[in-house]
Amino acid sequence: MIVKYTLDTYQPHRHLLKVEMEVHPDKQETFLCIPNWSPGSYKIRDYSKSIHQVQFTQSKPGWNIEQTDLDTWKVSSKGETFKISYLVYGFEHTVRTNYFTSDFILVHPPATFLYPKDRLDLEPEVSWKNLTPFRFCYTGLKKKEGSKQTWKAKNFDEFFDSPILLTNEKQITFSAEGCEFDLVILGDIETKDKKKISKDLATIVETQIKLMGGTENKYYLFVLDMSDNLYGGLEHLNCSINQFDPNGWPNPDNYRTLLELLSHEYFHHWNVKRIRPIALGPFDYQKPNLTKELWIAEGITSFFDAYFLLLCGSYTPQQYLNKLWKDIQELEESLGESWMSLEDSSFTAWTKYYNRPFDPNFSNTGISYYTKGAILSLSIHLYILKETKGRKSLVDIMIALNKQYHQEKKRGFTKAEFFQTAKKVTGLDLKLEFDTYITEPKRIPVENYLHLIGVERTSSKPKIESGFRVKEERGRMIVSKILLSKSVKETDINLGDEWIALDDKRILPGNFKELLSQYQPGKKADLLLSRRGKILKRKIKFDSSPSGNELWIDEKAKDSVKELREVFLHLGKESETSKPSAKKTRSK
Ligand SMILES: [Zn+2]
């Protein structure tokens, strides 16, 4: 069976792409499906909603096309080769949807290509009929031998994992450790800023590759789409699509967030694309692929994205601690940590975590496997460093998993196998030490692990905390979030209530922060609210929350602690001043 696609830019200003699909079938009837989701983005997307006018380009008597399910079409061609065409509408500016405009065209393959049911093993080909008005085409797919404008994948997993970008923007190239990189930056960004990004990115990928002991990729494509109100990334085997809002950039904090995003997506080309939980590949593209191990896939990646910035020098140690503090605070502010375990957060990602923008109560009932998974990974990393006297780290486990499961067994691993490999590499029973924070809704005592490298926590001066958040709607202040971890949980206040007054003062969009600042934590006040047209009076007791970063470096720690801290801060780099008594053997 052979499958070939031809793409036509068709009407980019109307966000339409035309796809022609040629199929040499091996049966009388061929069932064609469109995926319902994209690996790396764990939510059913119903991509069939944007597929229109599926028809033969040339029909014969007795041939027929019928849509038999929301995501399936039955093509009857009496076993003969057939060609169909269809239109794809793409105007959703995210990393996991199509976006076709006159500025550029980003083809997200799972949202674009019908494929023969149960035949993900086929080697699909794709050609462009017409690139106009674009000059360049970027993709991680390999060109078909002897062809200028045809690309071929070794199976549909690779095909769906290879976005295609048409643009007039020329790439910036750099290389690191034997891999060629293309960086395509979309958006109105000055040349000097583009140069800075590519220079910093080259340092990040080089640091990652060295520490991970090499990369299998000979080519990697970064697409960086800079436009208003964008944030997100999606990883692929030899590419990543990254979106970032350039407003306020290059403010150093925003800039580091951008580097973290790029660092995160690049580390995924090991962790999740190669080193992966068993449920995450090969995929069933029609239904949710459930796993309890997203704390490995996303949590460990989230730890490493910032940690690599620390190792590269993009973060100073204190800046790194400030970032870590924000993550700790996010969990402490939420009641979700006592409701949902890391495994539950992962397993239900499809319906809960990915729907959190539409669930203002999520912070009270759920946690992020990114944030908590990163804190767990940091704790594991520090514990291993301490117990092995700096000889081993979480990096060694990742290298071993890559070798053992991706390269040798060519499959994913179970949670039990993850811990077995960890034990083999470090000699430590990490399951015994950490499993309770994975399977139960229980706080990780991260301070205890930070203490191992002389990083301490002290209480900052408390600031007043109302326990609820408001947003402005047509000049009115509407309750948009309630923190059930705070004493406000005792008060009958609902999402959607209008907050009218605090004691006898009228609440207005411009003054509520200042009015609140006049109160002290522990004090009581009257709230005047409006709910469904009725005026209500409620009493509230104000809470407190930390006013600033509470993590600091103890310069008076014992020498052995300081030595371990130096290993943590400079992992993979031998340095005369920081060499610990134990010999380091990583980074080969
Ligand atoms: Zn990720």
Residues whose N, C-alpha, C, O or C-beta is under 5 A from the ligand:
A	BS01	ZN	E298
